[in-house]
Amino acid sequence: MTWLVWRQHRWVIVGITAAFVALSSVFLIAGTTGNGSILVWGGTVIGGFPGFLRSFEEVNNGFAPLPLLVGVLAGAPLLAGELEHGTHRYSWTQGVSRNRWLTTTTSMTGAAVAVLSATYAAVHTWWYGPYAAQGGWFMIASQGSLALPAACVFTFALGTASGALLGRVVPAMATVVIGHLAVLVVERTLVRRHHLLGASPDFWTYQAIQLGLYAGLAACCFAVSFLAVRNKFS
């Protein structure tokens, strides 16, 4: 079963790996070569702390869609693609239970998402450390080592749940976009607005809040996936 899932979804896993390794390498090289205060973005080189800090929020926003892209490109097509094209029937007719099929399919790609996004977020946080005294940790609130991996796992789980419920790739992708944006609105209006940021302790407390929020939502989405597959196709 593991080999079959790898054959079916290997390009998604390879793509996720390549993307996060490339992003991690950029910040790792910048930090280890002493060029951390030089940022190239859109063809413009910004040097030194003042210019860097003025532009960092804009640059950071450029990486903000990472969780959404994970959900749309990796999560939504994972189950919806199999259900839409009927390839899931091959596994089910080989004596593989629905729960085992779903567990193996989601765990392989989901583990890759969790590990790679956590690695990228850790490198990104490490690279930003020297600038925290000037710009504050708040600037990487959504890219922190706890928040980003949790958000990526959530959008991935949301994509799998949408795919299991709808059984079609495009509607599942649209559901991920709407669901992710809705959670962002709630998180930024109800949680971030009422939590003072800027100092390191506040930043990590906020990271823990985001981790708990996204982990809980991801668990609910995975539960929905199992219920949908079990009840819809029983």
N, C-alpha and C positions, 0 to 999 in steps of 0.2 A: 504493500500500500504506500509506503514511504517513497519508494522508487517511482511509482506511478504519479504521485502528487508532484514529485520533483520534475518529472518529464513534462507534466502539464503546465506547471507554473514556474519553471526555472528562469524564464526570461524576466518575469516580474521580480523575482528574488535577485537576479543578477543586476537588473536595472536599479533597484533600491540600493544594493550594495555599492554599485559604481557611483551613484549620486552622493550618498553620504560619505563615502571615502574621499571623493573629490573635494567636497565642502570641508571635511575635517582637515585634509591636507593643506588647504589654503591657509587656514588659521594656524595650523601646526608649524608650517614653514615660516609664516610671518612672525610667530612668537619665538621660535628657536633661532632665527637669523638676526634678531634684533631689529626687524623692520615692522614691529607691531604698530608704530604710530604712523605708518604710511599705508594708506588705503587707496586702492585703485577701483574706481566705480564709474561706470559709464564713460570711460576714457579720461576721467579727471583724476589727477593725483592730488590728494589732500595730505599735507604734511604737518606734523606738530599737533599738540594737544588742542588748542582752541579750534582750529579748522576741523580737526577730527571730531571733536565733540559736537560741533554744530551740524555735522553731516551724519553722525553715527545713527541718529534716530531714523533718518531717511533710509540709510543703508540697512539698518535692522528691520525696517518694514519690508524691505525687499526679500528677506528670508521668512517673513511672517506666514506666507502661504504654504510653507512646508507641510504642516499637518494636513491641511486641506488637500494638497496634491497626493499625499499618501493615501488618504481616504478615497479620493476619486480614482486614482490610477491603480492602486493596489487592492484596496478593500472592496470597492463596489463590484469590480469585474470578477472577483475571486469565486464567489458562489453563483452570482447572477449569470456569469458566462457559461458555467457548467450546466445550470438549469435551463438556460435559454437554448443551448445547443444540444442538450440531452446527453452530454458525456458522463454525467453522474450515474446514468443507468448502467454503464459498464462495470463500475465499482460495485454497485448494489447487486448486480447479477453474479458477481464473483464470490458471494458469501460474505461481503463486507457490510457490517451493520451501518445504519445511517449515522449513529453517534460516532463510530470509529472513523467513518469517512469525513464527517464534519470536523472532528477533533484533529485528525492528521492534516487536513487541508488548511485549517485556520492556524494551527500551532506552528507549522513550518514557516509560513510567511509572516505570521504575527511575531514569532521569535526574532526573525531577521529585522523587522521594523523596530522592535523594542531595543535590541542590542545596538543596532547601528545608529538609531536616533539618540540613544543615551551616550554613545561614544562621541558623536558629533557635538552634542550639547555640553559634554564635559570639556572637550577641547575648546569650544567657543567660550565657555565660562572662564577657563584657565587663561586664554588669550586676553580676555577683557580685564582680568584682575588688576593689572597695573594702572588701568584707567578709571577704576571704580572710585578712587578718591576724588577725581575731578568731575566725573559725570554721574556718579552714583550707580548703584546696582539696578535701579529701576529701569535703566535703558535696555537691559536685556531680560526684563521680567518674563517675556513670553519665550525667550530662548535659553532660559536657565536649565541647569542640569537635571532638575526634577520636572519642571513644567513642560518642556518640549517633548521628552519621550512619552510622558503621560498623555499629552494632546495627540501625538501621533498614533499611539495605541488606541485611543478613543475613536479617532476618525476611521482608523482601520476597522475597528469593531462595528462602528456605525455603518460602514460600507458593507460588511458581511451581513449584518442584520437586514439592511435594506435589500441586498441581493437575495437573501433567503425569503423575504416576504414578497418581493415584487417579481423575482425570477427574470428580470430583464436588466441589461447593463445600463442603458441610458437613464431610465427612471431612477435606478439605484444611485447613479452619479449625482443626479439632480437632488435627490433626497439628502445625500451627504453634504452638498453645498448648503442647502437650506438648514439642515440640522446643525451643522458646524457654526454657521453664522448666528443662529439663534442662541447657541450656548455661549458664544463670544459676547453677545450683547448682554446676556444675563451675568456672565462672569465679570465683565468690565463695568457694569452699572451697579450691581449689587455687592460684588466682592471687592474689586479694586478700589472703588470710590470710598469704601468704608475702611480701608486698610492703609495706614500711613506707610509710605515707602521712602527709600533713600538711604537709610542706614542698613548695614549688613544684617543685623538680627531681624529687622523687619522684612528684608528681602527673602531670607530663608524661611521665615514663617509664612510669607505669602506663597513661596514655592511649595511648601508643604500643603497649604490649602488647595492650590491648583492640582497637586498630585492626588489628593484625596477626592476632589471633585471629578477629575477625569477618570480616575481608576474606578470610582463607583459607577459612572456612566458607561464605561467600557464593559464592566461586569454585567450590567443590565442588557447591553446590546448583545453580548455573547449569549446570554440566557435566551434572549428573543430569537437568536439564530437557531439554537437547539430546539426551542419550542416550535418554531416555524417549520423546520425540516421534519420534525417528528409528526406534527399534526397535519401539515399540508400535504405531505407525500406518504402518509400511512395508508 
